[in-house]
Amino acid sequence: MDHATATLNQVLPILLLIVLGHQMRSRGWFRESHMEGLKWLVINVALPSVLFLSFLSLELKVSYLAVMVMMFVLCIALYGAGVIIQRVFSIDHPYFPLLITGFEFGMLGVSLFGATYGLEQIGYIAVIGLGHEFFIWFPFLSLLLIRRDGIRDVTTLATAFLKAPPIIAIICGIALNLLGLNQGLHAWPVTGGMLATLKFAGNMIIPLILVIVGFGFKLDAHGIKDVLVAVGVRMAILIPTALILGRVVLHGMLGLERGFEAGLFVMLILPPPFIIPLFMKAEDREERRYVNNVLTVNTAFSLLAFGIYLAFNPGL
């Protein structure tokens, strides 16, 4: 099998599942309420299952702490860059800084990486996503709640962070791993069956997410210039950043394997978090339309960038 054929065979299932999701919307096969149920299944069952098993079996290294800190600091820096760009160029969209930082790791990153390189390799992007998830479920969520409701209570924010199923799964997986229970849990009665159940649940994640992404593709041409500016700024910053940090920091300074570079690139080309519209005021229709358009267009650009990257990096 030649290189072009191998790449096509990796990309085509992703595109076909996204097209299926889009057809489900356009032909009325599924309603929005049905898709919300599938999203709940992904966020509360499939994604936590994948993350728990990944961190349970991962060979933990001190260098991973550096990766976690790097991603956390990068996300904060990107938000700061968004604030500066907004002020310098007088961008009249209050959510612009939030659209420059954060990545849709759960609903897109895991499925793209897993569909291409295999769910057994998901540990690479899971380590990259660790610091990001802490950023999303605490600082990022805090900014969303402050903007929408003015909530600044640390207890409320911390509770939301600790209740997030992906965070619970990550913490539990790491804790049991550090206790050396990985092999035992797989071999013991009951726990072995429970882990097998989690593996079955995790296997749902790739087709479900890609169908959900396709279902969500809807573009309103209103204000498309502002949308393209936001997406262009984001991609212009993040693609070079991904290549530089992957080569200089992950490979050069930390000496990590090639898979971590691929995980970082896939992470940094992802669109902003899909949760942003969920935490916007219902009456803020114009800004909600702008945010949804940015997410849609950025997702399309992300898939294009991923396809190009995959053509040059078909394996780990």
Secondary structure, DSSP 4 states (H G I P E B T S, - for coil): --HHHHHHHHHHHHHHHHHHHHHHHHTTSS-HHHHHHHHHHIIIIIHHHHHHHHHHHS---THHHHHHHHHHHHHHHHHHHHHHHHHHTT---TTHHHHHS---IIIIIHHHHHHHH-GGGTHHHHHHHHHHHHHIIIIIHHHHHHHHH----HHHHHHHHHH-HHHHHHHHHHHHHHTT-HHHHHHSTTHHHHHHHHHHHHTTHHHHHHHHHHHT-----TTHHHHHHHHHHHHHHHHHHHHHIIIIIIIIIS---HHHHHHHHHHHTSPSPTTGGGGS-TT-HHHHHHHHHHHHHHHHHHHHHHHHHHHH----
